[in-house]
Each structure stands twice: as C-alpha cells, then as structure tokens.
Amino acid sequence: MERMGSDSIAILPAAPVAVRNRDVEYKYRQCSDFLYLTGFVESQSIAVFIPERPEGEFILFCRSKDAEKEKWDGFLYGQAGAVEVFGADQAYPVEVFEKSLSGLMQGKEKVYYDLGAVPAYDQTIIGVLNQLRAKVRSGVVGPQAVYSLACLIHEMRLIKSSQELDLMARAAEISAVAHIKAMQACRQFSYEYQLEALLQYEFAFQGASSVAYPSIVGGGANACVLHYIDNRARLQPGELVLIDAGAEYQHYAADITRTFPVSGTFSAEQKALYELVLQAQSAAIEQVRPGRTWDQPDVIAVRVLTEGLVDLNLLQGSVETLIEEKAYKSFYMHRTGHWLGLDVHDVGTYKVKGQWRTLEPGMVLTVEPGLYIAPDCETVDPCWRGIGIRIEDDVVVTEGAPRVLTEKVPKTVETIETLMR
C-alpha cells in the first residue's frame, strides 16, 4: 500500500476452481500473489486494499459460514475468521462484492488490478469503472487508469523473508530425503512410474501438501526430453535415470534434479559427462553472490561445459568461437536457472532497464546445468548417444557465500555409487 499511494485501490481475486473432468475438480491451490498478501486459502474470495481508508485498509470478501455446506466440503472461516485469523480490517460475503465496488472505487485515481489473470472478474471491474466515468458531470471521481498489481507484488516476492526461507528449507529437506530414497531403491524397481510413486509417497509422508510441479523421471534417452513427464518406460540396466522433482511445503516449492545410474555404477562415458556437468554447476553456484548479475552463473556454466565438450571431442574448434556461435546449444539448450519461491518458476524479472538484474541477499534461484546427447545425434560417437544429465540445486543469495538448501542430496560420482550400494 505504501507503493500504491493514498489515491488508489487494489483488487486481487483468489484463484478460480479448475474442473478436471465433468463434475470433478482439481485439488484447489490458491493464487500465489493472493497467498503472499493474505495467507487466505479459500476459493471464491477477493482481497481489496485501500491505503489510508479510515474504515479499514484491508477488506476481504469471502464465503460465509454455512453449516450445511461445511458438512460436504469442510470448514469455512467466514467473515469472522477473516478478521480474527487473517487480520482483515473488514470482511463481507463475496456475494456483495460487485454491489460494494462502486463505493470503494469512488474518489480514487488509480486501480491496481491484473486484467486477464482471473477473467471472470474483468467485466465487473470494467463495468464499474465505466459507471463511475459516466457520472463525471455529477462530480463523481473514479479511477482513470488500471495498473498492474503484479508488478508491485512480484518485486516484493523476489526477496524472501527469514520466515519464507525457513519454509523453503523445509521443502528442500523433504525433497532431499525423497531423492535419497529414490537412489537407494532404484535397483528394486523396473519402471519410471515406480520411482515417481516413491517420491510422491515420501513428499506426502513428511507433510508436504503436494508436488511443486509434475515430476520428471526419465530413464535412458528419456532424460534428453527436457520436460518429460510420461514416466511410463522401463528402467534399463546400464542407463542413467534423471529425476527432477520437488515438494511443495506450505505453498513454497523445492526443485531438485539428480541423475544416477540405474544399476548403481556409472560407465566411463556417463562418468565423463556427469563430472563435466557437476564441474559446471559448482562453478555456477560460486557466482551466486550479492553484486553479481543474474547471467553470471549461466556464463560460467556455458564456458565450463564448452571447454569440457572440446576436451571430450564432442565439439571441435576454438572455445571462444564455439561460445560466440552458441555451438553448445546442440547439447545444452536451456539456461542455468530460474527464480524459486511460491511458484517453482517464481516471479520477478531477470532484467531491469535492459540490464541483467543484480543479485541481492534473500533472492532464491536454481542452478541447473545439463548435457543432453540425443539418441539420433550423428555428429558424435555412438557411445555418447542417449545420455541425458542434469544436476540442480536451490541456492539462496546471502551476504557472503551462497547457501545451498538442497546440499544433502549426494551428487558426486563416488557418493552416489556408495549410497546406491
């Protein structure tokens, strides 16, 4: 509200309920921006913020208590709970939102609302704006412009508080245990989906509310498909399996990737590529420090990978030229990380005024270089084909050295082989 100014109003609807099929709904997950500002997890809710409003600055419209509905769908906080538990200054039934909106908007110059985010409310907001503008000859003043609320919130969400970091550390800890158990149990299983089931069990057993994103369990050449989520193939001895999976704990995400041999032992080619990716990741993590720019972990990872690919004769030519021509993209086609928080690909811009953003304490990002040698890649010797490797950790920018939230999951060749034995 300090950023909005006293001449404004902000309107933020909760996430809509999504239908899975026919009359079955997906498990409800609140909009991350709504969670960030209110902590309120119920659907069919609208938060309104009006700086310096004498009657109250934070108004929450939500479902009313209804004993009959609660028999079917569970507990509702109602208006009293919205005030007592979530700190709303005032709370009203969601049914009166549209009728109340004109009075709340009147006298304000700006409205902060993200058109298109929840389309069901767009016409209501636009309709009330037009009604107020039509009354201008009567001396009625209403907002003349609609501004993005997300732009304000997302800058705030980019820097995590100590409480947020505690939740993210717990999400990382839960996810780390699941990855370790997947490595230990791998040789007992025959299919990718069995490893996925183990991960999901561990997440739930340790108190995570859900997965943070669809888990990737790619054996063999499936690891070369960056967003592979089918997870139905048989695990083959002699191949690697790539697991990219993270738990969501109290709405905060973890995001870990580990790659390990199905049979417990790396082949010579697998080991060579794996240690190259690990070297690139280690160098990139060292760049996650205040004052460095967002792109520096990626720049160093690309250099290390390119030099290693030349040493292994998978690329030929000058390292500088290969980097300039992006020749590495045949084997490494994504960037080295992304923001992490309430969303697995969390909010926040990566550039400010055309320049890469400077890292600051409290930012959290993933560091995840990889190499993917497609099974049909004819430019390399067949012994390299079909190998996909990614190593990913969650890293906090601190005042000093980077803090790796996911460091408990083994990632050297020796520690992985030892654990699997």
C-alpha positions as CSV (number, residue, x, y, z in Angstrom):
1,M,0.0,0.0,0.0
2,E,3.0,2.3,0.6
3,R,4.0,1.7,-3.1
4,M,0.4,2.2,-4.4
5,G,-0.2,5.6,-2.7
6,S,-3.2,7.0,-1.0
7,D,-5.2,7.8,-4.2
8,S,-5.5,4.2,-5.2
9,I,-7.3,0.9,-4.7
10,A,-6.1,-2.7,-5.4
11,I,-8.3,-5.6,-6.2
12,L,-7.0,-9.2,-6.1
13,P,-9.3,-12.2,-6.7
14,A,-8.5,-15.7,-5.4
15,A,-7.6,-18.4,-8.0
16,P,-10.7,-19.9,-9.6
17,V,-11.6,-23.5,-9.1
18,A,-10.5,-25.7,-12.0
19,V,-12.5,-28.6,-13.4
20,R,-10.6,-31.8,-14.0
21,N,-13.4,-33.6,-15.8
22,R,-17.1,-33.5,-15.7
23,D,-18.1,-32.6,-12.1
24,V,-14.7,-33.5,-10.6
25,E,-12.5,-30.6,-9.6
26,Y,-8.7,-30.4,-9.3
27,K,-7.4,-30.1,-5.7
28,Y,-7.6,-26.4,-5.0
29,R,-4.4,-24.4,-4.9
30,Q,-4.6,-20.7,-4.1
31,C,-3.1,-17.9,-6.3
32,S,0.4,-17.3,-5.1
33,D,0.0,-13.5,-5.1
34,F,-3.2,-13.9,-3.0
35,L,-1.4,-16.2,-0.6
36,Y,1.5,-13.8,-0.3
37,L,-0.6,-10.8,0.8
38,T,-3.3,-12.6,2.8
39,G,-2.5,-16.1,3.7
40,F,-6.1,-17.0,2.9
41,V,-6.5,-20.3,1.2
42,E,-10.2,-20.4,0.4
43,S,-11.6,-20.1,-3.1
44,Q,-14.3,-17.6,-4.1
45,S,-12.5,-14.8,-2.3
46,I,-11.5,-11.2,-3.2
47,A,-9.0,-9.1,-1.4
48,V,-9.2,-5.3,-1.6
49,F,-6.6,-2.9,-0.4
50,I,-7.3,0.9,0.1
51,P,-4.4,2.9,1.6
52,E,-5.4,5.3,4.4
53,R,-9.1,4.3,4.3
54,P,-10.4,5.3,7.8
55,E,-12.8,2.3,8.0
56,G,-10.1,-0.1,7.2
57,E,-7.4,-0.6,4.6
58,F,-7.7,-4.4,4.1
59,I,-11.1,-5.8,3.1
60,L,-11.7,-9.5,2.4
61,F,-14.8,-10.7,0.6
62,C,-15.2,-14.4,1.2
63,R,-17.8,-17.2,1.6
64,S,-20.0,-17.1,4.7
65,K,-20.2,-19.8,7.3
66,D,-22.7,-22.4,6.2
67,A,-23.2,-25.5,8.4
68,E,-24.9,-27.4,5.6
69,K,-22.1,-26.8,3.1
70,E,-19.4,-27.5,5.6
71,K,-20.9,-31.0,6.1
72,W,-20.0,-31.7,2.4
73,D,-16.9,-29.6,1.8
74,G,-15.3,-28.8,5.1
75,F,-14.6,-25.9,7.4
76,L,-15.0,-22.3,6.2
77,Y,-13.5,-19.3,8.1
78,G,-16.3,-16.9,7.2
79,Q,-16.2,-13.2,7.8
80,A,-15.3,-13.5,11.5
81,G,-12.4,-15.8,10.7
82,A,-11.2,-13.5,8.0
83,V,-10.8,-10.7,10.6
84,E,-9.7,-12.8,13.6
85,V,-7.3,-15.2,11.9
86,F,-6.1,-13.4,8.8
87,G,-6.1,-9.8,10.0
88,A,-8.6,-8.2,7.6
89,D,-9.9,-4.9,8.9
90,Q,-13.4,-5.7,7.4
91,A,-14.9,-8.8,5.8
92,Y,-18.1,-9.2,3.8
93,P,-19.8,-12.1,2.0
94,V,-18.4,-12.5,-1.5
95,E,-21.9,-12.0,-3.0
96,V,-21.9,-8.3,-2.1
97,F,-18.6,-7.6,-3.8
98,E,-20.0,-6.2,-7.1
99,K,-22.5,-4.0,-5.3
100,S,-19.9,-2.6,-2.9
101,L,-17.2,-2.0,-5.6
102,S,-18.5,1.3,-6.9
103,G,-18.4,2.9,-3.4
104,L,-14.9,1.6,-2.8
105,M,-13.6,2.8,-6.1
106,Q,-15.2,6.3,-5.9
107,G,-12.7,9.1,-5.3
108,K,-9.7,7.0,-6.3
109,E,-7.4,7.9,-9.2
110,K,-5.8,4.6,-9.8
111,V,-7.0,1.0,-9.6
112,Y,-4.4,-1.8,-9.3
113,Y,-5.9,-4.9,-10.9
114,D,-4.4,-7.5,-13.3
115,L,-6.7,-7.8,-16.3
116,G,-6.9,-11.3,-17.7
117,A,-5.5,-13.0,-14.5
118,V,-9.0,-14.1,-13.4
119,P,-11.2,-13.3,-16.4
120,A,-14.4,-13.9,-14.6
121,Y,-14.0,-10.6,-12.7
122,D,-12.7,-8.5,-15.7
123,Q,-16.2,-7.4,-16.8
124,T,-17.2,-6.5,-13.3
125,I,-14.2,-4.2,-12.8
126,I,-14.5,-2.6,-16.3
127,G,-18.3,-2.2,-15.8
128,V,-17.9,-0.3,-12.5
129,L,-15.1,1.9,-14.0
130,N,-17.4,2.8,-16.8
131,Q,-20.3,3.6,-14.5
132,L,-18.1,6.0,-12.5
133,R,-16.8,7.6,-15.6
134,A,-20.3,8.2,-16.8
135,K,-21.1,10.2,-13.7
136,V,-18.2,12.7,-14.1
137,R,-20.7,15.6,-14.8
138,S,-22.2,14.9,-11.4
139,G,-18.8,15.5,-9.7
140,V,-18.1,11.8,-9.2
141,V,-14.4,10.9,-9.4
142,G,-13.3,7.4,-10.3
143,P,-10.0,5.7,-11.4
144,Q,-8.8,6.9,-14.8
145,A,-6.3,4.1,-15.3
146,V,-5.7,0.5,-14.5
147,Y,-2.3,-0.5,-13.3
148,S,-0.6,-3.9,-12.8
149,L,-0.8,-5.1,-9.2
150,A,1.5,-8.0,-10.1
151,C,4.4,-5.6,-10.9
152,L,4.3,-4.3,-7.3
153,I,3.9,-7.8,-5.6
154,H,6.4,-9.6,-7.7
155,E,9.2,-7.2,-6.8
156,M,8.4,-7.8,-3.2
157,R,8.2,-11.6,-3.6
158,L,11.6,-11.7,-5.2
159,I,13.3,-11.0,-1.8
160,K,12.4,-13.7,0.7
161,S,12.0,-13.1,4.4
162,S,13.6,-15.3,7.0
163,Q,10.2,-17.0,7.6
164,E,9.9,-17.7,3.9
165,L,13.5,-19.1,3.8
166,D,12.6,-21.4,6.7
167,L,9.6,-22.8,4.8
168,M,11.8,-23.2,1.6
169,A,14.4,-25.0,3.7
170,R,11.8,-27.5,4.9
171,A,10.5,-28.0,1.4
172,A,14.1,-28.7,0.3
173,E,14.7,-31.1,3.2
174,I,11.6,-33.1,2.4
175,S,12.6,-33.3,-1.2
176,A,16.2,-34.3,-0.4
177,V,15.0,-37.2,1.7
178,A,12.8,-38.4,-1.2
179,H,15.6,-38.1,-3.8
180,I,18.0,-40.1,-1.5
181,K,15.4,-42.9,-1.0
182,A,14.8,-43.0,-4.8
183,M,18.6,-43.6,-5.3
184,Q,18.6,-46.3,-2.7
185,A,15.6,-48.1,-4.0
186,C,16.2,-47.7,-7.7
187,R,17.5,-51.2,-8.3
188,Q,14.4,-52.7,-6.8
189,F,12.2,-51.1,-9.4
190,S,11.5,-51.8,-13.1
191,Y,9.6,-48.7,-14.2
192,E,9.9,-44.9,-14.1
193,Y,6.5,-44.6,-12.5
194,Q,7.5,-46.7,-9.6
195,L,10.3,-44.2,-8.7
196,E,7.7,-41.4,-9.2
197,A,5.4,-43.2,-6.8
198,L,8.1,-43.4,-4.2
199,L,8.8,-39.7,-4.5
200,Q,5.2,-38.8,-4.1
201,Y,4.8,-41.1,-1.1
202,E,7.8,-39.5,0.7
203,F,6.6,-36.0,0.0
204,A,3.2,-36.7,1.5
205,F,4.5,-38.8,4.4
206,Q,6.8,-35.9,5.5
207,G,4.0,-33.3,5.4
208,A,4.3,-31.7,2.0
209,S,0.9,-30.6,0.6
210,S,1.7,-31.7,-2.9
211,V,4.4,-31.9,-5.6
212,A,5.7,-28.5,-6.6
213,Y,5.4,-29.5,-10.3
214,P,4.9,-32.7,-12.3
215,S,7.8,-34.9,-11.5
216,I,10.3,-35.9,-14.3
217,V,11.6,-39.4,-14.1
218,G,13.4,-40.1,-17.3
219,G,15.4,-43.3,-17.9
220,G,18.0,-43.5,-20.7
221,A,17.2,-41.4,-23.7
222,N,14.0,-40.0,-22.0
223,A,16.4,-37.9,-19.9
224,C,17.1,-35.9,-23.1
225,V,13.5,-34.7,-23.2
226,L,13.7,-31.6,-21.0
227,H,10.1,-31.7,-19.8
228,Y,9.4,-35.4,-20.0
229,I,6.6,-36.3,-17.6
230,D,5.1,-39.5,-19.1
231,N,7.2,-41.6,-16.7
232,R,5.9,-45.0,-18.0
233,A,9.0,-46.5,-19.6
234,R,11.1,-49.5,-18.2
235,L,14.3,-48.7,-16.5
236,Q,17.2,-50.4,-18.2
237,P,20.4,-51.5,-16.5
238,G,23.4,-49.7,-17.9
239,E,21.4,-46.5,-18.4
240,L,21.1,-43.3,-16.3
241,V,17.9,-42.1,-14.8
242,L,17.2,-38.3,-14.4
243,I,14.8,-37.3,-11.6
244,D,13.6,-33.7,-11.5
245,A,11.2,-33.5,-8.6
246,G,10.4,-31.2,-5.7
247,A,7.8,-31.0,-2.9
248,E,5.6,-28.0,-2.1
249,Y,5.5,-27.3,1.7
250,Q,3.1,-24.7,3.0
251,H,2.9,-23.4,-0.6
252,Y,6.7,-23.0,-1.1
253,A,8.5,-25.0,-3.7
254,A,11.7,-27.0,-3.8
255,D,13.2,-28.0,-7.1
256,I,15.9,-30.7,-7.3
257,T,17.4,-32.7,-10.1
258,R,19.8,-35.6,-9.8
259,T,21.0,-38.1,-12.4
260,F,22.3,-41.5,-11.4
261,P,22.9,-45.0,-12.9
262,V,20.0,-47.5,-12.8
263,S,22.4,-50.3,-11.9
264,G,24.4,-48.2,-9.4
265,T,27.6,-47.7,-11.4
266,F,28.5,-45.1,-14.0
267,S,30.0,-46.2,-17.3
268,A,33.2,-44.4,-18.4
269,E,31.2,-42.1,-20.8
270,Q,28.5,-41.4,-18.3
271,K,31.1,-40.5,-15.7
272,A,32.9,-38.2,-18.0
273,L,29.8,-36.2,-18.9
274,Y,28.5,-36.3,-15.4
275,E,31.6,-34.9,-13.9
276,L,31.7,-32.2,-16.5
277,V,28.1,-31.1,-15.6
278,L,29.0,-31.2,-11.9
279,Q,32.1,-29.1,-12.5
280,A,29.9,-26.5,-14.4
281,Q,27.3,-26.5,-11.6
282,S,30.0,-26.0,-8.9
283,A,31.5,-23.0,-10.8
284,A,28.0,-21.5,-11.4
285,I,27.0,-21.8,-7.7
286,E,30.1,-19.9,-6.8
287,Q,28.7,-16.9,-8.8
288,V,25.6,-16.7,-6.7
289,R,26.7,-13.8,-4.6
290,P,25.4,-10.3,-3.9
291,G,26.6,-7.8,-6.5
292,R,27.0,-10.4,-9.3
293,T,24.4,-10.3,-12.1
294,W,21.8,-12.8,-12.9
295,D,23.5,-14.1,-16.0
296,Q,26.9,-14.8,-14.4
297,P,26.1,-18.3,-13.3
298,D,25.0,-19.1,-16.8
299,V,28.0,-17.5,-18.4
300,I,30.5,-19.6,-16.3
301,A,28.5,-22.8,-16.7
302,V,28.4,-22.4,-20.5
303,R,32.2,-21.8,-20.6
304,V,33.0,-24.8,-18.4
305,L,30.7,-27.1,-20.5
306,T,32.1,-25.8,-23.8
307,E,35.7,-26.4,-22.7
308,G,34.8,-29.9,-21.5
309,L,32.9,-30.8,-24.7
310,V,36.0,-29.7,-26.7
311,D,38.2,-31.9,-24.4
312,L,35.9,-34.9,-25.0
313,N,35.9,-34.2,-28.7
314,L,32.2,-33.7,-28.8
315,L,32.8,-30.2,-30.1
316,Q,35.7,-29.1,-32.3
317,G,37.1,-25.6,-32.6
318,S,38.1,-22.6,-30.6
319,V,36.2,-22.3,-27.2
320,E,35.6,-18.6,-27.7
321,T,34.2,-19.1,-31.2
322,L,32.0,-22.0,-30.1
323,I,30.6,-19.9,-27.3
324,E,30.0,-16.9,-29.6
325,E,28.3,-19.2,-32.1
326,K,26.3,-21.0,-29.4
327,A,27.5,-24.3,-30.7
328,Y,27.0,-25.8,-27.2
329,K,23.2,-25.5,-27.7
330,S,23.2,-28.8,-29.5
331,F,23.9,-30.4,-26.1
332,Y,22.8,-27.7,-23.6
333,M,19.7,-25.8,-24.8
334,H,18.3,-24.2,-21.6
335,R,19.6,-21.6,-19.2
336,T,21.3,-22.4,-15.9
337,G,18.5,-21.4,-13.5
338,H,15.3,-19.6,-12.6
339,W,13.8,-17.8,-9.5
340,L,12.2,-20.1,-6.9
341,G,9.6,-19.4,-4.2
342,L,5.8,-19.8,-4.0
343,D,6.0,-20.8,-7.7
344,V,8.6,-23.3,-9.0
345,H,9.3,-20.8,-11.8
346,D,8.9,-17.9,-9.4
347,V,8.0,-14.3,-10.2
348,G,10.5,-11.5,-10.7
349,T,12.1,-10.0,-13.8
350,Y,15.5,-11.1,-14.9
351,K,16.5,-7.8,-16.5
352,V,16.0,-4.2,-15.2
353,K,16.0,-1.5,-17.8
354,G,17.6,-3.8,-20.3
355,Q,20.4,-4.9,-18.0
356,W,20.7,-8.2,-16.2
357,R,19.5,-7.9,-12.6
358,T,22.0,-7.7,-9.8
359,L,21.7,-10.4,-7.2
360,E,20.7,-9.4,-3.7
361,P,20.5,-11.2,-0.3
362,G,17.2,-13.0,0.1
363,M,16.9,-14.0,-3.6
364,V,16.5,-17.7,-4.2
365,L,17.3,-19.4,-7.6
366,T,18.1,-22.8,-9.0
367,V,21.4,-23.7,-10.5
368,E,20.9,-26.5,-13.0
369,P,23.3,-27.0,-15.9
370,G,22.9,-30.1,-18.0
371,L,24.1,-32.0,-21.1
372,Y,21.8,-34.0,-23.4
373,I,23.2,-36.1,-26.2
374,A,20.2,-37.0,-28.4
375,P,19.9,-40.7,-29.3
376,D,19.9,-39.7,-33.0
377,C,22.8,-37.3,-32.8
378,E,25.0,-38.3,-35.7
379,T,27.9,-35.8,-35.0
380,V,29.2,-37.8,-32.0
381,D,30.4,-41.4,-31.5
382,P,27.6,-43.8,-30.7
383,C,29.0,-44.4,-27.2
384,W,27.8,-40.9,-26.1
385,R,24.3,-41.1,-27.6
386,G,21.2,-41.2,-25.5
387,I,22.9,-39.8,-22.4
388,G,21.0,-37.0,-20.6
389,I,22.3,-35.4,-17.4
390,R,21.1,-32.5,-15.2
391,I,22.2,-31.5,-11.7
392,E,20.0,-28.9,-9.9
393,D,20.1,-27.3,-6.5
394,D,18.2,-24.5,-4.8
395,V,20.5,-21.6,-3.8
396,V,20.0,-18.6,-1.6
397,V,21.9,-15.3,-2.1
398,T,23.3,-14.3,1.3
399,E,25.6,-11.5,2.4
400,G,28.5,-14.0,1.9
401,A,28.9,-17.4,0.4
402,P,25.8,-19.0,-1.3
403,R,23.6,-21.2,0.8
404,V,22.6,-24.4,-0.9
405,L,19.2,-25.5,0.5
406,T,19.4,-28.9,-1.2
407,E,23.0,-29.9,-0.5
408,K,22.1,-33.0,1.5
409,V,21.4,-35.0,-1.8
410,P,24.6,-36.7,-2.9
411,K,25.9,-35.5,-6.3
412,T,29.5,-36.7,-6.8
413,V,30.0,-40.0,-8.6
414,E,31.6,-41.5,-5.5
415,T,28.9,-40.5,-3.1
416,I,26.1,-41.6,-5.4
417,E,27.7,-45.0,-6.1
418,T,28.3,-45.5,-2.4
419,L,24.7,-44.6,-1.5
420,M,23.3,-47.0,-4.1
421,R,25.5,-49.8,-2.8
